[in-house]
Amino acid sequence: MWQILEHKRVPRQLSRIPLNVLQRYEKWKDIVTISGPVGLKHIRGFNDESLKGEWKGFRSSRLNLQYRVIYKIEKDRVLVEIVNVTAHDYQRK
């Protein structure tokens, strides 16, 4: 069982996204909680991938064509830290 932590800004971001994206995000969290990031690889729609450049060490999963969830895996604590739910803008803020 994986533990998911959300950054303090994530709830605010979630309040602004469309309902269908929010439902997909909740499904994403269910999959990660049960089977971890490996479970995301079995579902093609999420297009889970590692990021490069300034976001090196982070991963991104597609919630729809526009929205992504950006997260980091800490293996020693079996933890997924959600950093951002964004409209495909990978610039750090």
MDAnalysis code that builds the backbone (N, CA, C; Angstrom):
import MDAnalysis as mda
import numpy as np

u = mda.Universe.empty(279, n_residues=93, atom_resindex=np.repeat(np.arange(93), 3), trajectory=True)
u.add_TopologyAttr("name", ["N", "CA", "C"] * 93)
u.add_TopologyAttr("resid", np.arange(1, 94))
u.add_TopologyAttr("resname", ["MET", "TRP", "GLN", "ILE", "LEU", "GLU", "HIS", "LYS", "ARG", "VAL", "PRO", "ARG", "GLN", "LEU", "SER", "ARG", "ILE", "PRO", "LEU", "ASN", "VAL", "LEU", "GLN", "ARG", "TYR", "GLU", "LYS", "TRP", "LYS", "ASP", "ILE", "VAL", "THR", "ILE", "SER", "GLY", "PRO", "VAL", "GLY", "LEU", "LYS", "HIS", "ILE", "ARG", "GLY", "PHE", "ASN", "ASP", "GLU", "SER", "LEU", "LYS", "GLY", "GLU", "TRP", "LYS", "GLY", "PHE", "ARG", "SER", "SER", "ARG", "LEU", "ASN", "LEU", "GLN", "TYR", "ARG", "VAL", "ILE", "TYR", "LYS", "ILE", "GLU", "LYS", "ASP", "ARG", "VAL", "LEU", "VAL", "GLU", "ILE", "VAL", "ASN", "VAL", "THR", "ALA", "HIS", "ASP", "TYR", "GLN", "ARG", "LYS"])
u.atoms.positions = np.array([
    [0.840, -1.178, 0.000],
    [0.000, 0.000, 0.000],
    [0.890, 1.248, 0.000],
    [0.654, 2.137, -0.925],
    [1.436, 3.363, -1.066],
    [0.728, 4.509, -0.357],
    [1.511, 5.429, 0.163],
    [0.980, 6.619, 0.811],
    [1.106, 7.786, -0.160],
    [0.075, 8.613, -0.255],
    [0.090, 9.759, -1.152],
    [0.010, 11.030, -0.320],
    [0.944, 11.931, -0.543],
    [0.936, 13.242, 0.092],
    [0.758, 14.299, -0.985],
    [-0.071, 15.278, -0.718],
    [-0.287, 16.372, -1.660],
    [0.370, 17.629, -1.118],
    [1.017, 18.368, -1.987],
    [1.582, 19.659, -1.607],
    [0.442, 20.558, -1.146],
    [0.745, 21.548, -0.319],
    [-0.310, 22.396, 0.241],
    [-1.069, 23.200, -0.821],
    [-0.491, 23.399, -2.002],
    [-1.182, 24.158, -3.045],
    [-2.112, 23.285, -3.908],
    [-1.995, 21.960, -3.812],
    [-2.773, 21.060, -4.671],
    [-4.281, 21.189, -4.439],
    [-4.792, 21.219, -3.201],
    [-6.248, 21.370, -3.032],
    [-6.806, 22.629, -3.698],
    [-6.053, 23.697, -3.663],
    [-6.489, 24.931, -4.319],
    [-6.547, 24.746, -5.833],
    [-5.536, 24.062, -6.383],
    [-5.524, 23.800, -7.821],
    [-6.690, 22.905, -8.213],
    [-6.997, 21.928, -7.364],
    [-8.088, 21.002, -7.670],
    [-9.439, 21.699, -7.654],
    [-9.566, 22.754, -6.884],
    [-10.842, 23.468, -6.833],
    [-11.134, 24.216, -8.130],
    [-10.120, 24.400, -8.960],
    [-10.276, 25.154, -10.208],
    [-10.390, 24.290, -11.464],
    [-10.187, 22.981, -11.335],
    [-10.179, 22.146, -12.528],
    [-11.584, 21.603, -12.813],
    [-11.854, 21.212, -14.051],
    [-13.163, 20.656, -14.412],
    [-13.461, 19.359, -13.652],
    [-14.729, 19.070, -13.480],
    [-15.171, 17.910, -12.707],
    [-14.639, 16.597, -13.286],
    [-14.658, 16.444, -14.612],
    [-14.181, 15.188, -15.201],
    [-12.689, 14.972, -14.953],
    [-11.903, 16.034, -14.908],
    [-10.477, 15.922, -14.611],
    [-10.296, 15.565, -13.140],
    [-11.106, 16.143, -12.270],
    [-11.037, 15.833, -10.846],
    [-11.371, 14.357, -10.590],
    [-12.361, 13.831, -11.298],
    [-12.710, 12.413, -11.162],
    [-11.562, 11.523, -11.642],
    [-10.930, 11.912, -12.718],
    [-9.793, 11.144, -13.237],
    [-8.622, 11.193, -12.253],
    [-8.421, 12.338, -11.619],
    [-7.367, 12.475, -10.611],
    [-7.635, 11.546, -9.424],
    [-8.884, 11.468, -8.995],
    [-9.234, 10.570, -7.889],
    [-8.982, 9.113, -8.277],
    [-9.294, 8.750, -9.522],
    [-9.021, 7.394, -10.014],
    [-7.512, 7.141, -10.046],
    [-6.736, 8.143, -10.471],
    [-5.276, 8.053, -10.492],
    [-4.759, 7.766, -9.086],
    [-5.278, 8.495, -8.098],
    [-4.845, 8.290, -6.702],
    [-5.199, 6.888, -6.219],
    [-6.375, 6.380, -6.595],
    [-6.766, 5.020, -6.204],
    [-5.782, 3.989, -6.755],
    [-5.426, 4.133, -8.019],
    [-4.499, 3.188, -8.659],
    [-3.134, 3.244, -7.984],
    [-2.637, 4.436, -7.727],
    [-1.316, 4.582, -7.106],
    [-1.329, 4.058, -5.671],
    [-2.394, 4.295, -4.938],
    [-2.479, 3.812, -3.557],
    [-2.413, 2.297, -3.504],
    [-3.093, 1.641, -4.420],
    [-3.167, 0.175, -4.405],
    [-1.912, -0.467, -4.983],
    [-1.483, -0.036, -6.175],
    [-0.389, -0.741, -6.850],
    [0.846, 0.107, -7.104],
    [0.849, 1.345, -6.648],
    [2.008, 2.200, -6.841],
    [2.149, 2.661, -8.282],
    [3.228, 3.349, -8.593],
    [3.451, 3.863, -9.937],
    [3.524, 2.774, -11.003],
    [3.856, 1.551, -10.611],
    [3.898, 0.445, -11.577],
    [2.516, 0.201, -12.171],
    [1.470, 0.388, -11.383],
    [0.100, 0.198, -11.857],
    [-0.279, 1.168, -12.953],
    [0.343, 2.341, -12.977],
    [0.042, 3.336, -14.009],
    [0.539, 2.900, -15.377],
    [1.571, 2.077, -15.406],
    [2.126, 1.629, -16.687],
    [1.169, 0.696, -17.421],
    [0.269, 0.062, -16.697],
    [-0.678, -0.866, -17.318],
    [-1.876, -0.152, -17.926],
    [-2.012, 1.147, -17.665],
    [-3.124, 1.918, -18.216],
    [-2.536, 2.960, -19.165],
    [-2.721, 2.749, -20.435],
    [-2.093, 3.587, -21.459],
    [-2.538, 5.041, -21.393],
    [-3.748, 5.300, -20.987],
    [-4.287, 6.659, -21.005],
    [-3.543, 7.641, -20.122],
    [-2.869, 7.152, -19.088],
    [-2.157, 8.056, -18.193],
    [-0.820, 8.520, -18.758],
    [-0.260, 7.809, -19.708],
    [1.025, 8.175, -20.322],
    [2.041, 8.620, -19.271],
    [2.257, 7.791, -18.294],
    [3.184, 8.108, -17.205],
    [4.608, 8.148, -17.738],
    [5.347, 9.244, -17.419],
    [6.701, 9.402, -17.938],
    [7.551, 10.217, -16.972],
    [8.854, 10.017, -17.052],
    [9.765, 10.827, -16.246],
    [10.013, 12.145, -16.979],
    [10.280, 13.177, -16.201],
    [10.497, 14.503, -16.772],
    [11.995, 14.803, -16.839],
    [12.343, 15.786, -17.658],
    [13.742, 16.147, -17.890],
    [13.978, 17.599, -17.493],
    [15.214, 17.991, -17.568],
    [15.575, 19.394, -17.342],
    [15.348, 19.825, -15.914],
    [14.677, 20.945, -15.759],
    [14.418, 21.524, -14.444],
    [13.587, 20.599, -13.553],
    [12.778, 19.745, -14.163],
    [11.904, 18.814, -13.427],
    [12.514, 17.422, -13.298],
    [13.808, 17.281, -13.506],
    [14.459, 15.979, -13.408],
    [14.218, 15.385, -12.020],
    [13.866, 14.103, -11.987],
    [13.556, 13.431, -10.730],
    [12.066, 13.356, -10.451],
    [11.275, 14.071, -11.246],
    [9.825, 14.058, -11.106],
    [9.214, 13.239, -12.236],
    [7.950, 12.874, -12.074],
    [7.210, 12.131, -13.097],
    [5.923, 12.874, -13.409],
    [5.358, 12.586, -14.564],
    [4.126, 13.222, -14.999],
    [3.161, 12.157, -15.511],
    [1.899, 12.304, -15.160],
    [0.842, 11.441, -15.694],
    [-0.232, 12.318, -16.304],
    [-0.778, 11.889, -17.421],
    [-1.803, 12.640, -18.125],
    [-3.173, 12.352, -17.508],
    [-3.896, 13.414, -17.162],
    [-5.271, 13.264, -16.685],
    [-6.256, 13.449, -17.836],
    [-5.932, 14.311, -18.768],
    [-6.641, 14.452, -20.043],
    [-5.672, 15.130, -21.003],
    [-6.131, 15.619, -22.133],
    [-5.206, 16.216, -23.096],
    [-4.495, 17.438, -22.541],
    [-5.128, 18.154, -21.624],
    [-4.555, 19.388, -21.121],
    [-3.912, 19.241, -19.738],
    [-4.537, 18.518, -18.832],
    [-4.095, 18.485, -17.438],
    [-3.151, 17.325, -17.139],
    [-2.148, 17.612, -16.302],
    [-1.169, 16.623, -15.860],
    [-1.060, 16.663, -14.348],
    [-0.681, 15.546, -13.764],
    [-0.309, 15.505, -12.353],
    [1.200, 15.254, -12.322],
    [1.913, 16.088, -11.578],
    [3.360, 15.971, -11.453],
    [3.651, 15.479, -10.043],
    [4.471, 14.425, -9.959],
    [4.725, 13.821, -8.657],
    [6.143, 13.293, -8.580],
    [6.540, 12.968, -7.357],
    [7.869, 12.432, -7.088],
    [7.712, 11.192, -6.229],
    [8.538, 10.185, -6.477],
    [8.485, 8.929, -5.733],
    [9.654, 8.887, -4.759],
    [9.346, 8.581, -3.502],
    [10.385, 8.347, -2.508],
    [10.315, 6.882, -2.134],
    [11.273, 6.103, -2.610],
    [11.224, 4.650, -2.459],
    [11.449, 4.184, -1.022],
    [12.250, 4.915, -0.278],
    [12.557, 4.456, 1.062],
    [11.360, 4.535, 2.009],
    [10.369, 5.382, 1.687],
    [9.198, 5.509, 2.546],
    [7.918, 5.030, 1.864],
    [7.998, 4.457, 0.688],
    [6.830, 4.036, -0.079],
    [5.839, 5.201, -0.124],
    [6.277, 6.288, -0.727],
    [5.558, 7.543, -0.698],
    [5.497, 8.146, -2.094],
    [4.340, 8.687, -2.460],
    [4.191, 9.448, -3.688],
    [3.809, 10.858, -3.269],
    [4.641, 11.835, -3.609],
    [4.371, 13.220, -3.257],
    [3.883, 13.961, -4.495],
    [2.644, 14.414, -4.453],
    [2.068, 15.146, -5.582],
    [2.455, 16.610, -5.430],
    [3.147, 17.110, -6.430],
    [3.668, 18.460, -6.381],
    [2.725, 19.440, -7.060],
    [2.090, 19.010, -8.146],
    [1.343, 19.949, -8.957],
    [0.296, 19.224, -9.790],
    [-0.860, 19.843, -9.942],
    [-1.853, 19.424, -10.930],
    [-2.032, 20.639, -11.819],
    [-1.549, 20.537, -13.032],
    [-1.412, 21.721, -13.862],
    [-1.985, 21.524, -15.255],
    [-2.276, 22.632, -15.885],
    [-2.773, 22.616, -17.260],
    [-1.591, 22.586, -18.216],
    [-0.767, 21.547, -18.107],
    [0.363, 21.282, -19.001],
    [1.336, 22.459, -19.078],
    [1.664, 23.034, -17.941],
    [2.652, 24.092, -17.844],
    [3.722, 23.608, -16.879],
    [4.848, 23.139, -17.385],
    [5.860, 22.509, -16.556],
    [6.875, 23.488, -15.980],
    [6.639, 24.760, -16.054],
    [7.584, 25.711, -15.491],
    [7.413, 25.745, -13.977],
    [8.515, 25.683, -13.276],
    [8.460, 25.706, -11.807],
    [8.039, 27.074, -11.329],
    [7.225, 27.084, -10.289],
    [6.752, 28.364, -9.742],
    [7.093, 28.475, -8.299],
])
